[in-house]
């Protein structure tokens, strides 16, 4: 009974979230100064006014905003999110194609920032005040204050332009046929954007893990364990890692929204053909269907991250389940 109520609550939350995101995104996009008709036909178009009126009628640009939104919502519920003005393809196909690139980039950065950030935070928390801790803390604070696009441009100019360790951009070598592109080529072009996004995302994980470990080390049960004669390795395995697991998982999955935003900037800097570059192109061209589709997809992506974190609460800390049943 409790599980059914929980599932119904989550379904209701995601429905309300999608409605709010769709409505707000639709209003913001349609009120933007970019004219989708001009973006579609071009500024120097020689089309007659009758042809322009037919195009506006086809895209529903002359309908009132409430009617346009309801029409879009009705089609979206049936799996049709419209035709992208920018790419002249269905929005679903554009998102599916671009997401394969973006997912690879985000997954590598998410995994590496989580593992490296947790390990560095663990070392800093176990040895606070050491040279390594001070250097790592200063480095993370500098990273938190540095914009993603600035770091991306810095890495691009140093590692791609000057040192020539990585390609300047794109996801595959320029001029190479698709059937000739190897997995090594894709990973080679993915490396620098992934490194940039990892470096951008790692500072918060390091600082948060470090602070939580310091708090746990100063707690009463750690002092009690030390008084019982437990060795440092036993304290780390039995008490510190177990108590830091839940906050670490929470932070990692809650970072989906920041990771999504950083991915968009990194893709535009490195001309990586993912959802970030598609969002920029759609915004410049006033591509309402594609922007709405990306907004809905990003909301689902962030919601999925928070939902997974909530599910893992009970795995790492059964007391959360007990608290729900007590209520």
FENQUI-V351258 format. One line per field, one symbol per residue. psi: psi as a letter, one per 40 degrees, with the letter a starting at -180 (. if undefined). burial: 1 if it has 9 or more other C-alpha atoms within 8 Angstrom, else 0. Layout:
# FENQUI-V351258
psi: ???
burial: ???
This chain:
# FENQUI-V351258
psi: ddddddddddddddddddddddddddddddeiehhdddddeidfieiiddddddddddefeeiidddddddddddddeeheahhddefiiddddddddddddddddddddddddddddddddddddgieiddddddddddddddehiddddddddddddddddfdiidaieihhehideehiddddddddddddddddddeddddddddddddddddeiddddddddeehiddddddddddddedddddddddeeddddddddddddddefhgaddddddddddefgddddddddddddddddddddddddeddddgedddddddd.
burial: 000000000000010011001110110010000011101100000000000100111000000000011001001100011111110011110110011111001101110111011111111111010000110110011011000110111011111110000110011110000000100011011111111111111111111111111101100001101100010001111011111111011111110100110111111111111111111111101111111111110111111011011101110011011000000
